[in-house]
């Protein structure tokens, strides 16, 4: 059974940085073709895609974080990362890790629909104060 566990959230001041981690179990990043992504949901807002990375390491970023975020993965550790710099108060949200088999997809995109057949973590809270 696939499980995703996020960590690394916390409270930071505007302009600060955070590195989120997501440890996957139940499948091997090295041997399986999964599209993985980070999503976030602020209070009273809809969940939105932040960044995705496909099985060969190609990233996609939302316009709102382009240039401030880096998604990466360590296949040997079965771990997905999201580094965010120059954090803004509007980045405050619960951040979720998600994974879906690429066989279900045309592209590894930021859309929630792409992950409708995927797996989700419980989330880690990021709070950015001004």
N, C-alpha and C positions, 0 to 999 in steps of 0.2 A: 504494500500500500504506500502510495506516494505521500510524503509529509514534507512540509516546508516550514521552517522556523526562522523568523526574523529576529534580529537584534541590532543594537547600535543606536537606537533612537535616544532622544534626550532633549534637554533645553539648551539652546544656544542663543547668543546675541546676534543681531543682524550683522552680516558680514562674515560670520563664522563659517565653520566647515563641519561636516559629519561624514562618517563612513558607515553605511548600513550593510549588514551581512544577512544572507539567507542560506541556511544549511538545508540541503535537500537529502532525503532518504527515500528508499524504495525504488530508486533507479540510479543508473550511472550516467553522469553527464558525459563521461568519456566515450561510452559505448552506445548511448541512445541519442536520438535526434530530437531534442526538445527546444522549443522556443521558450525563453524565459523573460520575465519582465518585472518592472516595478510600477506599481500604481499607487495613487494616493487619493484620500478623501478627506477634505476639510469639513468642518462643522457646517451643516446645512448645505453642503455642496454635493454634486454627483462625483462618483469615482472617476478618475481620469488617468490615462496612461502617462507615465513619466519617461520611461526608457525600456527598450527591449533589446535582446541580443539573441541571435539565432545560434544554431548548433556549431556553425563554423566561426562564430565570433563577430559577426557583423552587427553593429549597433544602430539603433534608431532612437532619436530623442524628440521629445515634445518641444515645440518652439519656446515654451515658457522656461525651459531649463537648458536649452542649447547653449553650449559654451561654459556652463556652470556645473554640469553633471558629467560623470563618467561611469558607464556601466561596464562591468568586467566579470569574469568568472575564473575560478580555479578548478579545472576539471578533476584534478587529483584529489582535491579536498571536497569536491561536490558542493561548492559554495559559490553563490552569486553575490556580487558587491554593487553598491551604488555610492559613489563619492560625490558629494555636493559641496560646492564652494560658494562664496559670496551669497550666503543664505539671506533670504528676505522674509519678512513677516508673512507674506502670502504663501510661503512654502510650508507654513504650519499645517499639518495634516497627519492622519494615520497613514503610514506607508505599508503597502502590501506587496509581497513577493508572489509571483504566479508562474506556473509552468504548464505547457501544453505540448503534446506530441506534434511534431511538424507534419505528420501525415494527415492531420486534420486541417492544415492550413494551406493557403496559397502563398501568403507571405507572413513573416513574423512582424506583425504590425502592432501599433499602439491601441487599437480598438478593443474595447471590452469584449466584443463579439468573438474575437479571435481566441479568447480564453474561456469561452463558455463551456467547452468540454475539458477544461484544464483543472488544475489544482491550485488552491490558494492557501497562504499562510494566515496566521491570526493578526498580523500587523504589529508595527512598532511605531510609537508616537514620536513625532518630531514637532517641537515647539520653538519658534523663532521669535524672540522679543526685540522690539525696536529700541 
